[in-house]
Amino acid sequence: MLMTILDGSIVTVAMPAIQSDLGFTPVGLSWVVNAYLIAFGSLLLLAGRLGDLLGRRRMFLAGTAVFTAASLLAGVATSPGLLVAARFLQGTGSAMSSAVGLGILITLFTEPRERARAIAVFSFTGAAGASLGQVLGGVLTDALAWNWIFFINLPIGLATVLVALRALPADRGIGLGAGADVLGAVLVTTGLMTGIYAVVKIEEYGAGSAHTLGLGALALALLAGFLVRQARTANPLMPLRILRSRSVSGANAVQMLMVAALFSFQILVALYLQKVLGYGAAETGLAMLPAAAVIGAVSLGVSARLITRYGERNVLLTGLVLLVGVLGLLARVPVRASYATDLLPVMLLAAGFGLALPALTSLAMSGAEEKDAGLASGLFNTTQQIGMALGIAVLSTLAATRTESLTAAGHPTAEALTAGYHLAFMVGAALLLAALAIAFTTLRTPSRTKKTETEERPAGASTADQRAVSAPVEGAQGRPTMRA
């Protein structure tokens, strides 16, 4: 997970060096990012379900191997076409391994407190990868060459395969016969690929262009056809029962909005630091390091304990409130900002992400049966990628449009850029408020399972005795009560 997320952010810092060395055109350079996003986002759902059918361990190992080999190909690329092809393969490998990651976790860790800790570590590695990628991207590009942002994946990938072979238990899957829907696979993969392509090209063509609207309509038609197919076929690729869970559907909706909003924090803050305040690549990564530190401390140190004590829903709501504060403060950041007084408080409030993501992940996976764990994991990762693509397309377009209009009116460049970023931050805050409303109205903390028998059983009592002692009975008001 660390390697996959790190790779998504490490490339952004090295883009100028890649363009200069390989001769990318400005439009062609965007495909270094887009090729990865399109492959990753469109294949997650299919890969997650195939993990359930063929075995999640097998899918994880295959995906990690594909990603590692594609990283080597990207590092030795000598032409734009070869690098873009390697990035598409990287996205494919990432989808295969990432789609089943959460499914593996929830089947390995079934006790609530243990699972909360595992998900906290999982969430931390994602946040750490995003922040570490920006630091390493600048350092490696400046100290060595852009190729090393891909070569760094080789030792991580090889170590992951070797450890996974020993650590992950083998699982055979439920068999292709339980969901071998080839037409459904074609519809959902083509629909997602078309939709993500349309979204990432909004900045180039415009949101109201025939290109965007036409491809968007085609994507919606393909995905609608997929849902109709799933409702009617005997062996659906995605059993629609998974969407009937309020935890699954609500958590995925919240995540899409949250990730779209926080694109403005991860990317636009970096642009603000470089283009307005004049920071270098390595300085930008270091300036954002406190955010990674507090997210990691909260994810690993307190999120699991808070979730166990107060429940996923309450922890999620608290995290979202803190994140609204992050973008609210950024919407007021001045042109000549002081890092200590204007930006450091923002970085510290990013701790809200360390609360929100583990709680949200737990809620999204809580409504899935074990046989659908890979599918639920793939769905959760898919909405994450769609949210990211929407955030990139919508918020960056709004910021650029606002900046261009102010520049044309004669405003200084730094002032125009800052005003554009302010608009994006305000829209991002509005998206977080919408996520907060959905979480408050639709999500409920899953009922806690009973403690282990060892913890609950009185000394000398048999399992049957303990079941009798703890059996729920109806109280006077019709509510379940526990027999003393």
N, C-alpha and C positions, 0 to 999 in steps of 0.2 A: 504493500500500500504506500509506503514511504517513497519507494522508487517511482511508482506510477504518478503520484501527485507532484513529486519533485520535478519529474520530466515535463509536466505541463507548464510549470512556472519558470524553470531554469532557461528555457528557450527564449523567453521574451526579452531578457536582458542582452542576449547575444545576437539578436536579429540584425543590428547594423553591421556587425563583423561578418555575418553569414552573407548578407547582401553584397558587401564589398568583395569578398573572396570568391563567391560563386557566380557573381554577375546577375543576380535576381533583378527583375523589374520591380517597381514599387507594388504593382498589382500582384505579380507572381510571388512576392515575398510573403504575402498574407497566407499563401497555401502551406507554408511551413507549419503554421498553427492550424489552419482549417482542415488540412488532410487528416491530422491527428484527431481533431474534434469530431469530424464527420464519421470516421471509422469507429471511434470509441463510443460516441453517443448512440449510433444507430445499431450497434451489435450487442449492447449490454443486455437487453431483454432476451434476445435469442440465446446468448451465451449462458445467461442465468438458467433458463429452462433446460438447455442441453446439459448443464451441470446436474440438474435433478434427474434427468433421464439416463445419462451415461456415467455419472459419478462426479461429484464436486472436486474431489482430490485430483482426478485425472484432468479435468478442465483447468484447474488452477496450475498444475505442473505444465501442461501444454501451453497455456497462455504466457506463463513466465518465460518459457523457453523461446517462444516466438518473439516476445518483447526484447529479450536479451540479444537474440540474433539480429533483429531489426536495428537495435542500438549500434551494434558493430557496423552494419551497413550504412547507417546514417553518419557515423564518425568518419568513414573512409570515402564518403560521397564526393565526387569531383564535378558534379553538374547539378543544376536545379532539379531536373527531372528525377534523378536518382535519389536526391534527398527527400523530395516530396513523396516518392514511392516508399522510401524507408519509413517516413513518418506515418503513412497510412498503415503500414505493417505494424508499427509500434502501437498505433491506436487499436488495431485488431487484437494484438497480444494483451494489451491493457484491459480491453473489454472482457476477454476470456478469463483472465485471472481475477479482476476486480469484481465481476458479476457474481462470483460464487464466494467471495471472501466473507461477507456477512453471514451467508448461509452456513458456511463452515463453523463460524463462531457460535451461532445460536444452537447448533446441534452438538457442539463439543461442551458448551457451558450452559447447563440447564437450570442451575440454582440461581435465583434472582440476584443475590448480591455478587456472586461470582461472575454472572453474565454482565452485570453493570460495570464491573471492573474491566472485563475484557473489551466491552464496547467503548469504555473511556480510553483505553490504550489505542484501540482502532481509530477513534476520532482524533486523538492527539497526533498520531502519525500523519494523518491527512493535513492537519493544520501545520505541523512541523515541516512537512514536505513542501507546502506552498511557500512558507517563509524562508526556509533553508534554500530553496531553489533560487530565490532572488539574490541571496548572498553569494551562493556558490557560482551562479551564472556570471556575476560581475567579477569575482575573484579568478575563476578559471579562464574566462575570456581575456582578462587583462594580463594574467601571469603566464598562461600557456597559449591556447588557441581555442576557437569555438568548438573544434572537434571533441575536446575533452568534456564538454557538457553531455555528450553521448557516451563516451568511453567510460565515464564514471558508473554507468549502469551495469557494466560487465561483471565486476566483482560482486556487486550487490545481487545481481540476477543469479549468478552461479551459486553463491552462498544460499540464496533462498531455495533454489531447487534441491540442493544437497540436504538442507535442514528439513524441508517439507517431506522429502522421501522418507525420512526417519520419524518425523514428528506427527504427520497427519495420518489418521487411520484410513485404511482403504474402504471405499464404499462403492457398491456396484451400480447404484442408481436404480430407478424404478423401471427402466427399459424404454426403448423407443416406442414400443407399442402403446405406451400410456400417453403419448403426446406427439406422435410423428406426423405433424400437420405441415406438410411441405408448402402448400399454398399459403397458409397462415404465416409461415416464416418469411416467405417472399413478400407478402403484403406489409408486414410490420417493419421489416428491415428496409424495404424500399421507401415506405412512408416516412420513417424516421430520418433516413438519409436525405430525402428530398426536403423535408421540413427544416432540418438543421442547416442544410446548404442554403435554403432561402433566407434563413435568419442571419447566418454569418455574412451574407452578401448585401444585407440591408444598407450598410454604410456606403457601399459602392453604388447601388441602384436606387436607394430611397425606399421608404416604407410603403408609399402609395404607388410605386411603379408597377407596370404590367408584369415585369419579371418576378417581383416579390409576391404580388397578389396571385398570379397564375400558379407559381410553384407552391405557394401556401395552400391554395385551393386543392391542388393535386395531392399534396401531402395529407390534408384532412380527408379527402375522398378515399385514399389508400388505407388510412388508419380506421376510418369508419367501416370500410369493407372488411378489415381485419377483425373488428369487434363483432360484426354480423356473422362472420365465419366462425368465430369462437363460440358464439351463442348456439350455433346450429350443428357443428361437427361433433362426432362422437368422441374423438380424442383431441381436444383443443390444445394448442401450444400454450395458451395462457387461460386456464380455467377462470371464468369471470367471477367465481366465488371469492377470489382474493380481493376484488374491488368492493365487495359488499361489507368488508370490515371497515368500520369508521376509523380505526387506528391506522390501517394501511392507507386508505384513500386520503384521510385528513392530513396525516404526516407527510405524505408525498406532495400534497398541495402546499403545505407550509414550507417544505424544503425548497420547492421550485421558486417561491417568492423570496425566501431568505437568501438563497444563493444568487439570484438575479440582483438583489439589492447590494449584497456584499461584494459583488464584482467591483462596485465603485470604490470600496475600501481597498481591496487588494491591488487593483490596477491603476485607478485614477489617482490615488494618493501617491503612488510611485511616480506617475507622470507629473503631478504637482510638485513633488520634491525636486525632480530633475529640470523641468521646463520653467518653473516659476522661481524656485529657491536656488537653482543652480547646483544641486547635488550631483555627484558622479554615480556610476553604477554601483560600486561597492559601498559608497556612503549611503545610498538609498536603501540597500539591503540591511545595513547596520542600523539605520534609523528606524526600520520597521521590526527590528529584532525584539524590542520589548513586548510587542503584541504577541509574537510567537511564544515568548517566555511566559507571559501570563496565561495565554490559552493553554499551554502545556501544563503549567502548574495547577490550573483549575481542573483541566481534564483528568489528569493523573492523581491529583491530590485530594480533591473534594467532591467532584461530580458524582462518583459512585455512591459515596456516603450520603450526599444530599438526596439523590434519587431513591435510595433505600428508605430514607427517613420521611421525605416529603412527597415522593411520587414523581414520575416523569413529567406529568402535565405542569405541576407547579414550578419545577426546575426549568422547563422549557419557557414558560411565560416570563420568569425572571430574566433568563438569558436574552429573550427578545426585547424586553424593556431596556436592558443595558445596550443592546445593539442599536436601538432607536436613538439612544443618547449619543452613540458614536457618530452616526451620520448627521444628527442634529448639530453637534459641535463642528463637524467638518463643513457644514453648510454656512458657517460663519467665519471660517478661517481666513485671515487677512492676506493681502499680497506679500507683505513683509512680515512673515510669521516668525515667532520665536519658538524654537523646538521645545524648550522646557515648559513654556506656559501655554502654547497653542496646540502642540502636537502630542507631547508625552501623555497628557490626560486622555487623549483619544486612544492611544495605544494601550493604556491600562484598562480602559472600559471594554476593549476587545475581549476581555475575560468572559464577556457574555457569550461569545462563540463557544468557549470551553464548557459552558453550561448547556447551551441550546443543542449543540450537535449530538452529544451522547444521549440526551433525553429523547431527541427526535428520532435518532437511529433505533433506540429501544422500542419506541412506540410503533415505528414503521414495521418492525419485525415481529411485534408481539401478536399480531393477528394472523400470522402465517402458520399453517401446519408444517410439520417437518418435511413432508413430501414436496412442499412448495417453497422451501427455504431459499433455494437458488433463484427461483422466479421472483420472490419478494426482494431478495438482494439485488437482482438485476433491475427490477422496477425502481427501487430506491436510487440506484446509481444512474439510471436513465433520466429520472426527473432532475437529478443534480446536474447532469450535463445539459439538459434542455434549459434549465434555469441559468446556467452559466452562459450558454449561447445567447439567450434572450437579454441577459444583462450586458453582455458585450455589445450586442447590436443596438439595443434601445438606449442605454445610458451613454455610450460613447457617441452615438449619433446626436443625441440631445446636447451633449457638451460641445461637440464640434460645431453644430449649427448655431448655438448661442455665441460661441467664440467668434465665428466668422461674421455674424451680424454686428457684433460690437467692434470688431477690427475694421470692418467696412465703414462704420460710423466714426472712426478716428480714435478710438480708445487705444491706449498702450497695450502691447502684446501681453504682458504679464497680467494686467488687469482684466483683459478679455478672456484669457485662459482661466483665471481664477473664477470669474463669473460663470463660465461654462461648467466648470467642475462643481460650483455651488448648486447649479440647477440639477445636475446628475445626483448629487448627494441628497437634495430635497426629494427628488422622485424616489430614490432608494429608501429614504425614511418612510415615504408613503407606502411603498411595497412591504416594508417591515410591519407597519401598522396593520395592513391587510392580513399579513401572516399571523399577527397577534390576535386579530379578531377571529380568524378561522380556528386557531388553536384553542381559544377560549370557548368557542361555541360548539366545536365538533369533537375535540379530543377528550378522552377520559383516561386516567391512569389505570392500567390493567390491574385486575385483582391479584393480590399477592398470593403466591402459593404458600402452602404451609411449610414450616421449618422441616429440616430433615428429621427422620425418625429418631436419630440419636439424640438430637436436641430436645425433642418433644416428649419422648417416652420416659415416664418415671422409672427410677431404678427398679428392676425386677419385673416390670410390666411387659407383657407380650405385645406383639404387633396388633393382634386382634383386640386385646384389652385397650390399647392406645386408640385404635380406631373408634371404639365405643365411647371412650372418654371425650374424644374431640369431635364426635359427629354433630353437625349442626341440627338444631331443632327449631321449630317455629315458636316465637315468643307471643306474648299476648297481643301485640300489634301486627302480627303476621311477618315480622322481620326475623331473619335467621339470628339466633343467639348461640353462644357456646355453653354447653353444659359444664358446670363447675367441676 
